[in-house]
């Protein structure tokens, strides 16, 4: 079996060659009927939305047959749900940019149709995952609360639901089974993505915290599963959940019930949730989506807080050419947010390969895969990463001695020097400190303009023989039209990536004119160049 049969099967092919059927079965990957998939197959210009398993393999042999099947079911589900920004073919033809571009119009129209997004609701369910004592030295994550309960499902649906829930418990606690009771624990929020074989996608948002009580105790995790990608909004929801948990677990139910009944707001709009809290009365919680909805799953502050502008540029260069990149950090939230942010720098292009915001300990061998990836690895597993070659290992830790633990060495020469300088100049104009919204605006515009200047002329080289027919991209003429030698050299390499290839394939299949933010920026840039030429005459 080839390493690169297709985007969807490259990682599975590698794992099958390396492990063989027996080991795959033991890892929970055999006879699943699912695709081991951690790629994104949609590239219509939609940005990534956007990024954990216990070390239980040694315990499998002593489990009962029933427990063994349950655990394997969970691991099988994980194999099919590696955290990614994957977008299924079901989304083909949709363009979220048009929604974002209509932002100002939406503000003026207050009808329910425009105030809420496509009839979607906030979440499918909330689960609480607690660490239960397994033996004198280890814990096992188990679901201790679920809202709402799923009733009336057929047997096969219950089995699938159980596998999914079991996988979620392991994503919430990726460190393994060895935990010690704690008296203090700084709560942290992170996210992951569950991808099914049919391309459907659900986002997992987690907050881990120390439950109420006295004495040493293990942390617990709150996990919301939703088809919607909006990290900032769900972080606010967790704030409300955590506040109610401090009073009583029973206080969570009415709030989540109200939230589940509320429609998801359209970009730029707010939904109000009324919730009663003893001694405080009825509170009104306002949840607002940012107008720039294509960035609502991203917080560039974390990325630029961990790395300098120049270091971010090196990571971006490696990502553009689809290289293997591993991020190292202690905090799960840091890994999650940084990987989402790096993928967002590629907009309007989409990372097409393996992407796991927090690699479960039991899946750490994925770093040996020969295919491109973006991986987040906790620092305690660093020794299992650094023995690999031909990859970029980025340490995000505060106490790091060096940022790039491993690199290929040519990262600084990938991008055209002049355009590198322009990106750094644009980034330097941001205010410090700055808001998330301002940071996202400055960063996204700087990197978007890079793609406008390098490949923004693509539309002129997609030729349609007849109206309504698919176009044909004239690759050679496209890159030869670039005047700058260094830019042409970069573009020639970029054309060989799946990132660009799938983007242009969808452009070829669209009979009408291009729309959205990228196209708008291209037109603005071209108009500006025309005005400059007119002034010189």
N, C-alpha and C positions, 0 to 999 in steps of 0.2 A: 504494500500500500504506500502510495506516495506521501511525502510530507505535506505537499500543497495540492491536494485534490481540489479543494475550493476553500474559500474563506471560512465556510461553516465547519469544515471537517479537518482543518489543518492541525489544531491542537489534539483532537481525538486521534488522528492518524499517528501523531508523534507518541501519544501516551500508549496506544495499542502496540506500537513497535517496541517501545521501551519496556512496558510492563508485561505484555501478553494478556490473554483472556483471563487467566486465573487471578492475577494480581488486580486486574480491573474489577473483577467480581468482588474481590475482597475490599476494594476501595469504594464499592457501591456503584460501580459504573457498568456492570454487566446486565444484559437482558432487561434494560430499562424501557426500551421503546421510545427513548428520547434522544435528542441530539446533544452531545456535549458541545455547548456553544457559548462563546463569550465574545461575539463579534457584533458589529453594527452593520446592517446590510442596506440601510436607507441613507441616501446622500443627496436629497433634493435641495440641500442648502439649509435644512433644519439643524439648529445647533444641538449639541448634546445637552441632555437634561439631567439639564441631568439630571463608581465610581462601583469566613470566620467559623472556624470549626474546631471542636474539641479534639484533643489527641486521644481518641478512644480506640484506636486500632488494636492495641494490646489487650483491651478488655473484651473484645468481641468473642474470644474463644470461651469465656466463662459465662456468657449470657445464655439464657434459655432460648429455645428455638423461636419462640414468639417475640422475645425482646430483640433477638438477632435480626429477624425480618423487619421489625419496626425501625431499628437503627439503620439497616441497609437501605430501607426505603427512603429515609431522610437523606442519606448520603447520595443515593441515586438522584434525588431531586436536586441536591446541590450541584451535582455534575452537570445538570441541565440548566442551572441557574447562576452560573458564575457571574459575579457583578460585572455589568457592562453597560454601555449606552446604546445597546442594540435596539434598532427600530425595525419591526417586521415589514414585509412587503405589503401588509394590509394598509400601511400608511401612504403607499405610493400615490403620488399626485397631490397630496395635501401640502400646503405651503403655509406654515405658521407665520412666515414673515408678513403675509398679507394681513393677518390679524393684527400683528404688532403695528404695521404701518398705518392701520386705521385707528390707532389709539386716540388722537384728538377728536375724531368723529364719534367714538364710543362715549367719550366724556359728555358730549352734548346730548346724546340720545339716552334717556333714562328708562327706556322700556325694559321689561324683564328679559326680553329676547337678547338685548345687547349687554345687559348688566351681568349676565351669568354665562359661563362658558360651556356651550354645547350640551347642556343638561347633565353635566357631570357632577358627581358628588365627591366630598372630601376624601373618604376612605372606605375600604372594604371592612376591615376590622382592626381592633387594637388587642394586642396580647401583652401580658406581663410574664416575663421569663425570670424565674428564680433559680438560684443555685441550691440544689438539694444534696444533702450529705449522701455520698455513695459508699464510702468506707471511711476509715479514720484519717485518710490522707487526701481524699479527693472529693470533688463535687460533680454533679451532673445537672446541666441546665434543663429545666422542665417548665412547661406552661402552667401557670397557676391561676390565670385569669384570662378570659377571652370575651370580647364584646364585638358584635353580637354572636350568640351561639348559632351554629348552622344546623337547622333542623329540616327534616323532610327531604334529605338528599338520598339519592340511590346509593347502593353499596359501593360501586366503583368511584362515585364522587366522594364518598367519605374516605375511601382509601387514598385518593389523590390529595384530599384536604389534609389528611394525617401526615402524609409525606412532606407536604409543603410546610406545615406547622413544625414538624420535626427539624426540617432544614433551617427554619427561622431561628429556632433555639440555638443552633450551632453558629449561625451568623452573628447572633447577639453576643456570644462569648467565644471569640476566635482563639483565645490564648491557650486553651487546653483545659484539663480537668484539675490542675493543681492551683487551688486558691486557698488563701489563708483568711480567716475572719478579720474584719477591719473595724476600726473605730472612727476613722476619717477616710472619706473618698470624694474626690473632686468629680462631680458629675460631668459627663461628656456626651456629645451628640454626634452621630455619624449616620451614614446612609449606604445602602447597597441596592442593587437591581436584580430582580428575579426574572429570568427570561424563559418562556416556555418554548416547546418545539414549534408551535404554530406562529411564533413571533410575537405573541402577546406579552406584555411587559407590565410588571408591578414593581413599584418602588418600596423599599423598606427603610423606614426612618426609625432610628433607635436612640433612646436616651438611657444611659446607665447611671444609676445613683444608689446611694446607701439608703435602704428603707428605714422607716422610723423604728425606734426601739432603743434599748439600753444595752451597753456592752458591745463586744466585737461581733460582727455579723457580715456575711458576704453581700456584695451588691446585687441589685436586681435590675432588669432591663425592661423598658417600655418600648414596644415596637408597633408602629402604625404601618399597615400595608395599604397602599393606594396606587391607583393607575396614574396619578398625577405627580408631576415632578416640580416641586417648589420647596426647596430646602428651607428657605427663610420662613415661610409661612408655617411649616410644620414644626419648626423650632419654637415659634410662639405658642403653638398649640401644646407642645410639651411643657412649656412654662406653666400653662394653666393646669395641665394634668398633674404636674409635680406639686403645684400649690394645693390642689385638692387631695392629693395622696397624703400630704402631711396632716390633713384633718382626718380623713377616713377613706378607705378604698371605696366605700359606698358613694362617696361624693363624685367619683369619676363617671359613674354610669349616666346620670342625667345630663352632664355636660357633653359627653360623647354622643348621646342620643340626639341632643339638639344639633350638634355639629353634623351628624350623619344625615339629618333631615334638611340641612341647609345646602343650597346649590353652590357650586364652586364659582367664585366671581370671575368675570372677564378681566383681562389686563387693565390695570388702572382703577378698578372698582373695589368696593368694600362690602363685606357681608357682616352683619351684626348678629351675635349670639347672646341671648339672655340666659344667665345662669345664676341660681341662688346659692349663696354661701352663708352658713350660720354665722351670726354676729356681724355679718357684713351686708346682708340683704341681697337684693338682686343686682348683679353686675352685668354690664353690657360689654362684651368683648368684641372689638372691631378687628377684623382680619382683612388686610388690603394686599392685593397683588400689585407688583410693580408694573408700570406701563411698558417697560422694556421686558416683555414676558420671555423673550428668548434667553435672558440672562438670569431668570429668577431662581435657577438651581445653582447659581455660581456666586462665590464670594472671593474676588481676587485679592482681598486684603490678606487672607491667610497665605496665599502663594507668595506675595511680595513682602510679607512679614517674615517669611522663612528664608527667602532668597533675595539677592540684590537684582537690580534690573538686568545687569549683564549676565548673571547666572540664569535668570529666567530665559533670556535670549538663547543661551546655549541649549537649554532643555527644549525650547520651542524648535530650534533647528533640528535636533535629533528626532523630535516627534513628527515634523514635516516630512522627513525621509523615512518614516515608519521603522524606527529602530527599537530595540529592546531597552526599555527604561524601567528601573526599579527605584522607588522612593522609600526611604527609611525614616521611621519616626517612632516615638514611644506612644503618642496619643492617636487613638483611632480617628478622632475628629480631624486632626491635621492631615492624615493620609487621605481621608475621604474628600475633604475640601480641596486639597492641592491637586489631586488627580482629576477631579471634575473641572477645576480651573484650567489645567494644562490642556485638556481636551477642548475646552471652550475657546482657547486661543486659536484653534484651527478653523473657526467659523469663517466662511460658510461651508467649509469642508468638514467631514465627520470621520473620526477615528474608526477604521474598519476592522480592527483586530481585537485580540484579547485585551480585556480591561477589567481588572479586579481591584477595587479600591482598598480592600483589606484582605490579603491572602490568608485563608485559614491555615493553621499549622499543619493540618493533615494533607493539605494540597500544596505545600511549599515546593514540591518537586516541579511545579509548573515553571519555575525559573529556568529549568533546563530545556524548555521548549525552544526549538530553533526559529520559531515564527515571531513576528513583531508583537510587543505587548507593552502595556502600562500597568505596573503592579505596585501595590502598597504593601510593604512588609514591616512588621514591628521589629524594633531594633534588636530585641533579644534573639532574633533568628538571622541576624546579619551574617554569621559565619557560614550559613547554608546558602548564601547568595554570592559572596565575594569569590568563590572558587570558580565562577563562570567567567567566560571571556566574551569579548565583542558585545559589551553592553554598557549602558550608562547607569551608574548607581549614584543616586543623589541623597545625601544625608540632610534631613530637615531638622535634626535635633538642635536644641539651643546650645548644648555643650560640645558640639562637634569640633573636631580638629581640622577637618577639611570637608568642603561641600561635596566634591566629586570623588568618591571613594574609588571608582573605576570609570574609565572613559575610553573611547576609541582614539581620541586625540585630535580629530579634525573638526570638532563641533564648531569652533570659532570661524572656520573658513567655509561653512556650508552656505550661509546667506550672503548676498551681495553686500560688500562693505558699505556702500553709500546708503543702502536701505536699512542696514543695521543701525547706522548712525542716526537716521531719521526716526526709527522706532525709539531709540534711547532718548532722543531730543523730545519727542512727543510725551514719553513717560515722565520726563523730568519736570514737565509743566504742571503735574498734579499737585494739589495742595497737601500738606502734611500737618496734622492728621486730616484724613478725609473720610467722608461717609462711604458706605458700601455702594450706594447708587453712583456717586461721583467717580469712585475708583473704577467701577465696572464700565462707566461711560468712557473714561480716558483710555483705559487698557484696551477695550474692545475696538475703539476707533483706531488706535495705533496699529494693531495687528490686522484689522480689516483693510486698512489703507495699504498695507504691505501686499496683500493679495490683489487688491485693485490694480496696483502698479505693476505687478509681475504677470498676472494671468487675466486681468480684467478685460482684455480685448478678445476673449474666447468667443464671444457671441458673433463676431464678424467672420469666424471660421467654421461655424456650424451651418452647412449648406443644405437647403431643402429644395429638391428637384421640383416637387409639386406641392401645392397647398394641402395641408393636412397630413402629409407623409412625414415619417421620421427623418431627422436630419443626419448628416454625416460630418464628423469632425475632421478637419484637415490639419492633422497634427504637425506635419513638417512645415507647412506654410505658417502655422501659428507661431512656432518658436523662432522661425527665421525672421519673422516680422519685428522681433525685439532688437532694438538698436544696441543696447548695452551688452558687451561681451560677457561680463560677470553675471548679469541677470539672465542672459540666454543660457549660460552654463548651468545655473541653478534650476531654471525652468525645465531644461532637458532632463534633469534627474527627477524633478517633481512629477513630470508626465509619466514616469515609469511606476508611480505608486498606485496602489488600489484606491487610495483616498481621492486622487484626481480622476482616475479611470471611472469609478462608479458615479462620481459627480457629473462627468461629461456624458456618460451613458444616459442619465436621466434628462440632461439637457437635450440630447438628441431625440429623445422620445416625446418631448413636449412640443406640440405643433405651434403653439402661440408664442408671443413675446415673453421674455423673462420678466419676473416681478420680484418684489421683496427688497429687503434692506441692501443686500449686496449689489443688486442691479441699480438701485437708487444711488448708491455711492459711486458706482462706475460712471453713471451719467453725469453726476456732479463733478467728478474728476475730469472727464472728457470735456465738459463745458468750460471748466477752469483753464484747461490747456488751450482751448480755442481762443479764449479771451487774452491769454498771454501772447499768443501768436499775433493777434490783432494789434496789441499794444506795440509790439516790436516793429511793425510795418511803418 
